[in-house]
Amino acid sequence: MSNTFAAGSRANGVCDICGFTYKLSKLRDKYEKDRNTHIKACPTCWNPSHPQLELGDFPVRDPQALRDPRTDSNQHASSRSTVVPIIQTRVAAARLGNVTVSTT
């Protein structure tokens, strides 16, 4: 039985990202969200798929609100402080004397 592709032990390939020539066996396929993008990358340019791209692949339960919340009651009023503003009235009086302006 024959193989449909040649072995290519000496074949060269070009990195689709940086454009440098490498051995074809050193180039790797680039995957995004577990799908092959058919981009060949050299060992320097190749990086694994970012974990943030896996959002939505796994179920996440992160409840944000409370069911049937209750408002505060005044049963424990002694534990709460009450701020009472202090209003003080002050009257200030001033007197202005004579002002002389001379220009030369």
MMTF fields as JSON, N, C-alpha, C and O atoms, coordinates in Angstrom:
{
  "mmtfVersion": "1.0.0",
  "mmtfProducer": "UNKNOWN",
  "numBonds": 415,
  "numAtoms": 416,
  "numGroups": 104,
  "numChains": 1,
  "numModels": 1,
  "chainsPerModel": [1],
  "groupsPerChain": [104],
  "chainIdList": ["A"],
  "bondAtomList": [4, 2, 8, 6, 12, 10, 16, 14, 20, 18, 24, 22, 28, 26, 32, 30, 36, 34, 40, 38, 44, 42, 48, 46, 52, 50, 56, 54, 60, 58, 64, 62, 68, 66, 72, 70, 76, 74, 80, 78, 84, 82, 88, 86, 92, 90, 96, 94, 100, 98, 104, 102, 108, 106, 112, 110, 116, 114, 120, 118, 124, 122, 128, 126, 132, 130, 136, 134, 140, 138, 144, 142, 148, 146, 152, 150, 156, 154, 160, 158, 164, 162, 168, 166, 172, 170, 176, 174, 180, 178, 184, 182, 188, 186, 192, 190, 196, 194, 200, 198, 204, 202, 208, 206, 212, 210, 216, 214, 220, 218, 224, 222, 228, 226, 232, 230, 236, 234, 240, 238, 244, 242, 248, 246, 252, 250, 256, 254, 260, 258, 264, 262, 268, 266, 272, 270, 276, 274, 280, 278, 284, 282, 288, 286, 292, 290, 296, 294, 300, 298, 304, 302, 308, 306, 312, 310, 316, 314, 320, 318, 324, 322, 328, 326, 332, 330, 336, 334, 340, 338, 344, 342, 348, 346, 352, 350, 356, 354, 360, 358, 364, 362, 368, 366, 372, 370, 376, 374, 380, 378, 384, 382, 388, 386, 392, 390, 396, 394, 400, 398, 404, 402, 408, 406, 412, 410],
  "bondOrderList": [1, 1, 1, 1, 1, 1, 1, 1, 1, 1, 1, 1, 1, 1, 1, 1, 1, 1, 1, 1, 1, 1, 1, 1, 1, 1, 1, 1, 1, 1, 1, 1, 1, 1, 1, 1, 1, 1, 1, 1, 1, 1, 1, 1, 1, 1, 1, 1, 1, 1, 1, 1, 1, 1, 1, 1, 1, 1, 1, 1, 1, 1, 1, 1, 1, 1, 1, 1, 1, 1, 1, 1, 1, 1, 1, 1, 1, 1, 1, 1, 1, 1, 1, 1, 1, 1, 1, 1, 1, 1, 1, 1, 1, 1, 1, 1, 1, 1, 1, 1, 1, 1, 1],
  "groupList": [{"groupName": "MET", "atomNameList": ["N", "CA", "C", "O"], "elementList": ["N", "C", "C", "O"], "formalChargeList": [0, 0, 0, 0], "bondAtomList": [1, 0, 2, 1, 3, 2], "bondOrderList": [1, 1, 2], "singleLetterCode": "M", "chemCompType": "L-PEPTIDE LINKING"}, {"groupName": "SER", "atomNameList": ["N", "CA", "C", "O"], "elementList": ["N", "C", "C", "O"], "formalChargeList": [0, 0, 0, 0], "bondAtomList": [1, 0, 2, 1, 3, 2], "bondOrderList": [1, 1, 2], "singleLetterCode": "S", "chemCompType": "L-PEPTIDE LINKING"}, {"groupName": "ASN", "atomNameList": ["N", "CA", "C", "O"], "elementList": ["N", "C", "C", "O"], "formalChargeList": [0, 0, 0, 0], "bondAtomList": [1, 0, 2, 1, 3, 2], "bondOrderList": [1, 1, 2], "singleLetterCode": "N", "chemCompType": "L-PEPTIDE LINKING"}, {"groupName": "THR", "atomNameList": ["N", "CA", "C", "O"], "elementList": ["N", "C", "C", "O"], "formalChargeList": [0, 0, 0, 0], "bondAtomList": [1, 0, 2, 1, 3, 2], "bondOrderList": [1, 1, 2], "singleLetterCode": "T", "chemCompType": "L-PEPTIDE LINKING"}, {"groupName": "PHE", "atomNameList": ["N", "CA", "C", "O"], "elementList": ["N", "C", "C", "O"], "formalChargeList": [0, 0, 0, 0], "bondAtomList": [1, 0, 2, 1, 3, 2], "bondOrderList": [1, 1, 2], "singleLetterCode": "F", "chemCompType": "L-PEPTIDE LINKING"}, {"groupName": "ALA", "atomNameList": ["N", "CA", "C", "O"], "elementList": ["N", "C", "C", "O"], "formalChargeList": [0, 0, 0, 0], "bondAtomList": [1, 0, 2, 1, 3, 2], "bondOrderList": [1, 1, 2], "singleLetterCode": "A", "chemCompType": "L-PEPTIDE LINKING"}, {"groupName": "GLY", "atomNameList": ["N", "CA", "C", "O"], "elementList": ["N", "C", "C", "O"], "formalChargeList": [0, 0, 0, 0], "bondAtomList": [1, 0, 2, 1, 3, 2], "bondOrderList": [1, 1, 2], "singleLetterCode": "G", "chemCompType": "PEPTIDE LINKING"}, {"groupName": "ARG", "atomNameList": ["N", "CA", "C", "O"], "elementList": ["N", "C", "C", "O"], "formalChargeList": [0, 0, 0, 0], "bondAtomList": [1, 0, 2, 1, 3, 2], "bondOrderList": [1, 1, 2], "singleLetterCode": "R", "chemCompType": "L-PEPTIDE LINKING"}, {"groupName": "VAL", "atomNameList": ["N", "CA", "C", "O"], "elementList": ["N", "C", "C", "O"], "formalChargeList": [0, 0, 0, 0], "bondAtomList": [1, 0, 2, 1, 3, 2], "bondOrderList": [1, 1, 2], "singleLetterCode": "V", "chemCompType": "L-PEPTIDE LINKING"}, {"groupName": "CYS", "atomNameList": ["N", "CA", "C", "O"], "elementList": ["N", "C", "C", "O"], "formalChargeList": [0, 0, 0, 0], "bondAtomList": [1, 0, 2, 1, 3, 2], "bondOrderList": [1, 1, 2], "singleLetterCode": "C", "chemCompType": "L-PEPTIDE LINKING"}, {"groupName": "ASP", "atomNameList": ["N", "CA", "C", "O"], "elementList": ["N", "C", "C", "O"], "formalChargeList": [0, 0, 0, 0], "bondAtomList": [1, 0, 2, 1, 3, 2], "bondOrderList": [1, 1, 2], "singleLetterCode": "D", "chemCompType": "L-PEPTIDE LINKING"}, {"groupName": "ILE", "atomNameList": ["N", "CA", "C", "O"], "elementList": ["N", "C", "C", "O"], "formalChargeList": [0, 0, 0, 0], "bondAtomList": [1, 0, 2, 1, 3, 2], "bondOrderList": [1, 1, 2], "singleLetterCode": "I", "chemCompType": "L-PEPTIDE LINKING"}, {"groupName": "TYR", "atomNameList": ["N", "CA", "C", "O"], "elementList": ["N", "C", "C", "O"], "formalChargeList": [0, 0, 0, 0], "bondAtomList": [1, 0, 2, 1, 3, 2], "bondOrderList": [1, 1, 2], "singleLetterCode": "Y", "chemCompType": "L-PEPTIDE LINKING"}, {"groupName": "LYS", "atomNameList": ["N", "CA", "C", "O"], "elementList": ["N", "C", "C", "O"], "formalChargeList": [0, 0, 0, 0], "bondAtomList": [1, 0, 2, 1, 3, 2], "bondOrderList": [1, 1, 2], "singleLetterCode": "K", "chemCompType": "L-PEPTIDE LINKING"}, {"groupName": "LEU", "atomNameList": ["N", "CA", "C", "O"], "elementList": ["N", "C", "C", "O"], "formalChargeList": [0, 0, 0, 0], "bondAtomList": [1, 0, 2, 1, 3, 2], "bondOrderList": [1, 1, 2], "singleLetterCode": "L", "chemCompType": "L-PEPTIDE LINKING"}, {"groupName": "GLU", "atomNameList": ["N", "CA", "C", "O"], "elementList": ["N", "C", "C", "O"], "formalChargeList": [0, 0, 0, 0], "bondAtomList": [1, 0, 2, 1, 3, 2], "bondOrderList": [1, 1, 2], "singleLetterCode": "E", "chemCompType": "L-PEPTIDE LINKING"}, {"groupName": "HIS", "atomNameList": ["N", "CA", "C", "O"], "elementList": ["N", "C", "C", "O"], "formalChargeList": [0, 0, 0, 0], "bondAtomList": [1, 0, 2, 1, 3, 2], "bondOrderList": [1, 1, 2], "singleLetterCode": "H", "chemCompType": "L-PEPTIDE LINKING"}, {"groupName": "PRO", "atomNameList": ["N", "CA", "C", "O"], "elementList": ["N", "C", "C", "O"], "formalChargeList": [0, 0, 0, 0], "bondAtomList": [1, 0, 2, 1, 3, 2], "bondOrderList": [1, 1, 2], "singleLetterCode": "P", "chemCompType": "L-PEPTIDE LINKING"}, {"groupName": "TRP", "atomNameList": ["N", "CA", "C", "O"], "elementList": ["N", "C", "C", "O"], "formalChargeList": [0, 0, 0, 0], "bondAtomList": [1, 0, 2, 1, 3, 2], "bondOrderList": [1, 1, 2], "singleLetterCode": "W", "chemCompType": "L-PEPTIDE LINKING"}, {"groupName": "GLN", "atomNameList": ["N", "CA", "C", "O"], "elementList": ["N", "C", "C", "O"], "formalChargeList": [0, 0, 0, 0], "bondAtomList": [1, 0, 2, 1, 3, 2], "bondOrderList": [1, 1, 2], "singleLetterCode": "Q", "chemCompType": "L-PEPTIDE LINKING"}],
  "groupTypeList": [0, 1, 2, 3, 4, 5, 5, 6, 1, 7, 5, 2, 6, 8, 9, 10, 11, 9, 6, 4, 3, 12, 13, 14, 1, 13, 14, 7, 10, 13, 12, 15, 13, 10, 7, 2, 3, 16, 11, 13, 5, 9, 17, 3, 9, 18, 2, 17, 1, 16, 17, 19, 14, 15, 14, 6, 10, 4, 17, 8, 7, 10, 17, 19, 5, 14, 7, 10, 17, 7, 3, 10, 1, 2, 19, 16, 5, 1, 1, 7, 1, 3, 8, 8, 17, 11, 11, 19, 3, 7, 8, 5, 5, 5, 7, 14, 6, 2, 8, 3, 8, 1, 3, 3],
  "groupIdList": [1, 2, 3, 4, 5, 6, 7, 8, 9, 10, 11, 12, 13, 14, 15, 16, 17, 18, 19, 20, 21, 22, 23, 24, 25, 26, 27, 28, 29, 30, 31, 32, 33, 34, 35, 36, 37, 38, 39, 40, 41, 42, 43, 44, 45, 46, 47, 48, 49, 50, 51, 52, 53, 54, 55, 56, 57, 58, 59, 60, 61, 62, 63, 64, 65, 66, 67, 68, 69, 70, 71, 72, 73, 74, 75, 76, 77, 78, 79, 80, 81, 82, 83, 84, 85, 86, 87, 88, 89, 90, 91, 92, 93, 94, 95, 96, 97, 98, 99, 100, 101, 102, 103, 104],
  "secStructList": [7, 7, 7, 1, 1, 7, 7, 7, 6, 6, 7, 3, 3, 3, 7, 6, 6, 6, 7, 7, 3, 3, 3, 6, 6, 6, 7, 3, 3, 3, 3, 3, 6, 6, 3, 3, 3, 3, 3, 3, 3, 7, 6, 6, 6, 7, 7, 7, 7, 7, 4, 4, 4, 4, 6, 6, 1, 1, 7, 7, 7, 7, 7, 7, 1, 7, 1, 1, 7, 7, 7, 7, 7, 1, 6, 6, 4, 4, 4, 1, 7, 7, 7, 7, 7, 7, 7, 7, 7, 7, 7, 7, 7, 7, 7, 7, 7, 7, 7, 7, 7, 7, 7, 7],
  "xCoordList": [0.843, 0.0, 0.897, 1.847, 0.612, 1.469, 0.886, -0.328, 1.775, 1.382, 1.089, 1.794, 0.077, -0.282, 0.621, 0.651, 1.356, 2.256, 3.688, 3.935, 4.624, 6.043, 6.489, 5.872, 7.569, 8.078, 8.612, 8.322, 9.362, 9.852, 10.766, 10.615, 11.721, 12.618, 13.552, 14.076, 13.766, 14.633, 13.835, 14.422, 12.521, 11.692, 11.704, 11.704, 11.715, 11.666, 10.278, 9.557, 9.925, 8.65, 8.844, 9.838, 7.901, 7.973, 6.937, 5.781, 7.364, 6.455, 5.483, 5.903, 4.181, 3.176, 3.127, 2.502, 3.767, 3.719, 4.943, 4.799, 6.138, 7.34, 7.987, 8.735, 7.717, 8.249, 9.62, 10.174, 10.187, 11.485, 11.319, 10.255, 12.387, 12.373, 12.831, 13.849, 12.081, 12.387, 12.167, 11.584, 12.638, 12.303, 10.802, 10.216, 10.192, 8.741, 8.294, 7.181, 9.152, 8.792, 8.792, 8.174, 9.473, 9.502, 8.284, 7.953, 7.613, 6.457, 5.245, 5.024, 4.457, 3.284, 2.034, 2.088, 0.902, -0.378, -0.821, -0.606, -1.438, -1.943, -3.434, -4.177, -3.877, -5.271, -5.872, -5.225, -7.097, -7.879, -9.203, -9.929, -9.516, -10.739, -10.876, -11.952, -9.806, -9.758, -10.089, -10.55, -9.859, -10.056, -8.755, -8.071, -8.43, -7.205, -7.394, -8.34, -6.486, -6.567, -5.766, -5.779, -5.074, -4.231, -3.125, -2.711, -2.652, -1.493, -0.345, -0.461, 0.765, 1.963, 2.847, 3.145, 3.266, 4.074, 5.347, 5.356, 6.419, 7.697, 7.657, 6.72, 8.64, 8.633, 8.659, 8.148, 9.249, 9.29, 7.932, 7.527, 7.226, 5.944, 4.764, 3.727, 4.892, 3.768, 3.544, 4.497, 2.297, 1.936, 0.606, -0.191, 0.358, -0.891, -2.093, -1.959, -3.24, -4.472, -4.679, -4.484, -5.071, -5.228, -6.446, -7.489, -6.327, -7.45, -8.704, -9.811, -8.543, -9.709, -10.593, -11.78, -10.028, -10.817, -11.71, -12.551, -11.536, -12.349, -13.61, -14.326, -13.891, -15.09, -16.322, -16.406, -17.26, -18.475, -18.397, -19.421, -17.218, -17.083, -17.492, -17.911, -17.372, -17.68, -18.783, -18.777, -19.729, -20.793, -20.236, -19.432, -20.682, -20.231, -21.463, -22.344, -21.518, -22.598, -22.002, -21.182, -22.412, -21.914, -23.087, -23.263, -23.913, -25.091, -24.68, -23.732, -25.412, -25.078, -26.054, -25.656, -27.312, -28.323, -28.883, -28.76, -29.502, -30.167, -31.622, -32.268, -32.129, -33.537, -34.329, -33.977, -35.383, -36.265, -35.502, -35.555, -34.808, -34.065, -35.019, -36.132, -34.599, -35.395, -34.695, -33.468, -35.521, -34.964, -34.54, -34.918, -33.76, -33.353, -34.556, -35.443, -34.565, -35.634, -35.014, -33.793, -35.864, -35.354, -35.373, -35.472, -35.284, -35.304, -34.036, -34.088, -32.93, -31.65, -31.139, -30.024, -31.958, -31.594, -30.427, -29.71, -30.215, -29.119, -27.759, -26.755, -27.728, -26.458, -26.129, -25.023, -27.095, -26.86, -26.667, -27.302, -25.811, -25.583, -26.437, -26.727, -26.831, -27.624, -26.787, -26.272, -26.652, -25.86, -26.799, -27.722, -26.557, -27.37, -26.486, -25.462, -26.872, -26.031, -26.167, -27.257, -25.062, -25.045, -24.991, -24.06, -26.001, -26.088, -25.717, -26.356, -24.709, -24.29, -24.371, -23.917, -24.956, -25.084, -24.083, -24.049, -23.288, -22.315, -22.503, -22.695, -22.447, -22.588, -21.239, -20.645, -20.781, -19.515, -19.778, -20.558, -19.135, -19.272, -17.892, -16.922, -17.807, -16.524, -16.75, -17.846, -15.69, -15.778, -14.613, -13.473, -14.914, -13.869, -13.598, -14.524, -12.335, -11.96, -11.792, -12.288, -11.108, -10.857, -9.673, -8.673, -9.803, -8.731, -8.327, -9.181, -7.036, -6.535, -5.673, -4.734, -6.027, -5.271, -4.642, -5.34, -3.33, -2.642, -1.909, -1.317, -1.954, -1.248, -0.289, -0.609, 0.86, 1.844, 2.234, 3.05],
  "yCoordList": [-1.159, 0.0, 1.234, 1.309, 2.174, 3.347, 4.528, 4.653, 5.38, 6.591, 7.671, 7.75, 8.496, 9.501, 10.724, 11.506, 10.906, 12.044, 11.555, 10.46, 12.356, 12.026, 12.233, 12.987, 11.553, 11.647, 13.041, 13.59, 13.624, 14.991, 15.222, 16.215, 14.321, 14.497, 15.688, 16.228, 16.099, 17.253, 18.46, 19.455, 18.375, 19.453, 20.674, 20.564, 21.831, 23.088, 23.694, 23.448, 24.481, 25.192, 26.599, 26.892, 27.454, 28.85, 29.071, 28.669, 29.71, 30.055, 31.11, 32.114, 30.883, 31.825, 33.107, 34.081, 33.126, 34.305, 35.194, 36.391, 34.629, 35.464, 35.408, 36.317, 34.369, 34.288, 33.64, 33.604, 33.131, 32.468, 31.017, 30.422, 30.461, 29.089, 28.137, 28.37, 27.076, 26.039, 24.69, 24.6, 23.644, 22.301, 22.117, 22.572, 21.452, 21.267, 20.481, 20.669, 19.613, 18.832, 19.685, 19.302, 20.831, 21.721, 22.643, 23.145, 22.877, 23.762, 23.052, 21.865, 23.803, 23.231, 23.975, 25.154, 23.27, 23.9, 24.766, 24.418, 25.89, 26.808, 26.55, 26.512, 26.371, 26.081, 27.247, 27.821, 27.595, 28.589, 27.93, 27.455, 27.903, 27.264, 25.828, 25.418, 25.082, 23.681, 23.479, 22.406, 24.493, 24.371, 24.706, 25.67, 23.901, 24.12, 25.318, 25.36, 26.291, 27.479, 27.301, 28.184, 26.178, 25.869, 26.894, 27.195, 27.428, 28.318, 27.523, 26.966, 27.465, 26.778, 27.796, 28.854, 27.476, 28.393, 27.699, 26.502, 28.475, 27.956, 27.846, 28.35, 27.206, 27.074, 28.423, 28.534, 29.449, 30.765, 31.446, 32.063, 31.348, 32.036, 31.256, 31.85, 29.948, 29.136, 29.346, 29.352, 29.518, 29.57, 28.853, 28.81, 28.291, 27.553, 28.497, 29.709, 27.921, 28.699, 29.352, 28.714, 30.615, 31.36, 30.839, 30.59, 30.672, 30.143, 31.02, 30.519, 32.317, 33.184, 32.858, 33.184, 32.218, 31.824, 30.621, 30.257, 30.008, 28.855, 29.259, 28.392, 30.556, 31.0, 30.485, 30.567, 29.965, 29.419, 27.934, 27.307, 27.358, 25.918, 25.111, 23.96, 25.712, 25.024, 25.785, 27.016, 25.088, 25.797, 26.462, 25.882, 27.68, 28.443, 28.923, 29.565, 28.605, 29.112, 30.181, 29.89, 31.408, 32.516, 33.423, 34.46, 33.05, 33.862, 35.239, 35.374, 36.256, 37.63, 38.252, 39.126, 37.841, 38.497, 37.535, 36.317, 38.104, 37.313, 37.084, 37.958, 35.914, 35.636, 36.164, 35.878, 36.922, 37.51, 38.29, 37.912, 39.344, 40.113, 40.89, 41.217, 41.183, 41.933, 43.255, 43.348, 44.279, 45.582, 45.627, 44.758, 46.632, 46.81, 47.192, 47.922, 46.695, 47.077, 47.877, 47.905, 48.532, 49.351, 48.604, 49.242, 47.307, 46.529, 46.731, 46.736, 46.892, 47.028, 48.46, 48.678, 49.423, 50.821, 51.231, 52.172, 50.56, 50.948, 50.661, 51.264, 49.763, 49.455, 50.41, 50.394, 51.237, 52.199, 53.582, 53.929, 54.343, 55.691, 56.687, 56.504, 57.735, 58.785, 60.059, 60.462, 60.678, 61.888, 63.082, 63.221, 63.935, 65.136, 66.333, 66.545, 67.122, 68.272, 69.374, 69.639, 69.999, 71.112, 72.399, 72.622, 73.238, 74.48, 75.624, 75.831, 76.345, 77.507, 78.724, 78.699, 79.779, 81.0, 82.015, 82.308, 82.532, 83.547, 84.752, 84.622, 85.883, 87.128, 87.832, 88.002, 88.227, 88.941, 90.333, 90.504, 91.31, 92.69, 93.23, 92.922, 94.022, 94.592, 96.033, 96.421, 96.81, 98.203, 98.537, 98.151, 99.255, 99.597, 101.087, 101.898, 101.443, 102.84, 103.483, 102.96, 104.594, 105.33, 104.722, 104.351, 104.624, 104.1, 105.179, 105.751, 105.466, 106.474, 105.771, 105.042, 106.016, 105.417, 106.563, 107.474, 106.512, 107.547, 106.887, 105.819, 107.528, 107.028, 108.098, 109.285, 107.704, 108.679, 108.39, 109.109],
  "zCoordList": [0.0, 0.0, 0.0, 0.78, -0.845, -0.973, -0.202, -0.044, 0.269, 0.964, -0.078, -1.084, 0.133, -0.857, -0.803, -1.754, 0.284, 0.397, 0.517, 1.022, 0.057, 0.169, 1.613, 2.366, 1.985, 3.351, 3.632, 4.695, 2.747, 2.876, 4.05, 4.761, 4.276, 5.414, 5.214, 6.188, 3.983, 3.701, 3.191, 2.766, 3.232, 2.686, 3.608, 4.834, 2.965, 3.695, 3.569, 2.601, 4.556, 4.538, 5.07, 5.735, 4.776, 5.204, 6.304, 6.174, 7.376, 8.47, 7.947, 7.372, 8.147, 7.665, 8.487, 8.068, 9.634, 10.497, 10.292, 10.043, 10.393, 10.28, 8.898, 8.538, 8.121, 6.772, 6.654, 5.555, 7.734, 7.683, 7.25, 7.416, 6.694, 6.198, 7.295, 7.947, 7.49, 8.47, 7.812, 6.731, 8.471, 8.002, 8.168, 9.151, 7.211, 7.238, 8.469, 8.96, 8.959, 10.149, 11.419, 12.411, 11.406, 12.568, 12.627, 13.701, 11.505, 11.479, 12.079, 11.839, 12.869, 13.53, 13.093, 12.741, 13.119, 12.805, 13.975, 15.136, 13.658, 14.691, 14.868, 13.887, 16.11, 16.428, 17.195, 18.071, 16.871, 17.602, 17.971, 17.098, 19.261, 19.767, 19.263, 18.827, 19.322, 18.909, 17.436, 17.046, 16.623, 15.171, 14.472, 14.817, 13.494, 12.736, 11.809, 11.023, 11.909, 11.056, 9.769, 8.912, 9.622, 8.467, 8.293, 7.173, 9.41, 9.414, 9.997, 11.089, 9.276, 9.751, 10.45, 9.895, 11.673, 12.465, 12.923, 13.211, 12.983, 13.458, 14.982, 15.602, 15.597, 17.061, 17.783, 18.898, 17.161, 17.796, 17.756, 18.741, 16.651, 16.477, 17.034, 17.33, 17.184, 17.633, 19.118, 19.898, 19.513, 20.92, 21.081, 20.144, 22.251, 22.443, 22.432, 22.605, 22.228, 22.213, 23.577, 24.611, 23.575, 24.821, 25.581, 24.976, 26.907, 27.687, 27.64, 27.836, 27.381, 27.323, 26.124, 26.124, 25.106, 23.946, 24.245, 23.424, 25.403, 25.771, 26.537, 27.037, 26.635, 27.327, 26.605, 25.38, 27.343, 26.766, 26.492, 26.223, 26.553, 26.33, 27.556, 27.432, 28.739, 29.973, 30.699, 30.694, 31.324, 32.05, 33.307, 34.037, 33.533, 34.692, 35.451, 34.88, 36.744, 37.582, 38.475, 39.346, 38.257, 39.045, 39.389, 38.75, 40.406, 40.716, 41.227, 42.0, 40.778, 41.119, 42.102, 42.872, 42.111, 42.927, 43.966, 43.836, 45.002, 46.03, 45.653, 45.074, 45.982, 45.747, 46.943, 48.087, 46.696, 47.704, 48.777, 49.947, 48.426, 49.433, 50.336, 49.925, 51.541, 52.509, 52.801, 52.797, 53.057, 53.374, 54.834, 55.619, 55.202, 56.59, 57.439, 56.998, 58.638, 59.573, 60.707, 60.858, 61.511, 62.606, 63.931, 64.979, 63.929, 65.154, 65.969, 67.199, 65.322, 66.005, 65.837, 65.364, 66.225, 66.024, 66.906, 66.565, 68.024, 68.911, 68.282, 68.663, 67.343, 66.7, 65.565, 65.025, 65.213, 64.137, 64.745, 65.742, 64.153, 64.667, 63.903, 62.72, 64.592, 63.983, 63.985, 65.028, 62.854, 62.734, 62.825, 62.022, 63.8, 63.989, 63.651, 64.3, 62.638, 62.295, 63.338, 63.845, 63.643, 64.591, 63.776, 63.002, 63.961, 63.201, 64.132, 65.164, 63.77, 64.541, 63.629, 62.485, 64.16, 63.388, 63.922, 65.118, 63.037, 63.41, 62.507, 61.298, 63.094, 62.339, 62.382, 63.447, 61.242, 61.162, 60.615, 59.678, 61.192, 60.726, 60.411, 61.104, 59.384, 58.991, 58.57, 58.166, 58.673, 58.315, 57.408, 57.666, 56.348, 55.389, 55.489, 55.461, 55.607, 55.718, 54.359, 53.362, 54.305, 53.061, 52.339, 52.953, 51.01, 50.192, 49.208, 48.531, 49.12, 48.212, 47.156, 47.477, 45.879, 44.783, 43.994, 43.55, 43.824, 43.047, 41.894, 42.05, 40.742, 39.551, 39.096, 39.149, 38.657, 38.162, 36.74, 36.165]
}
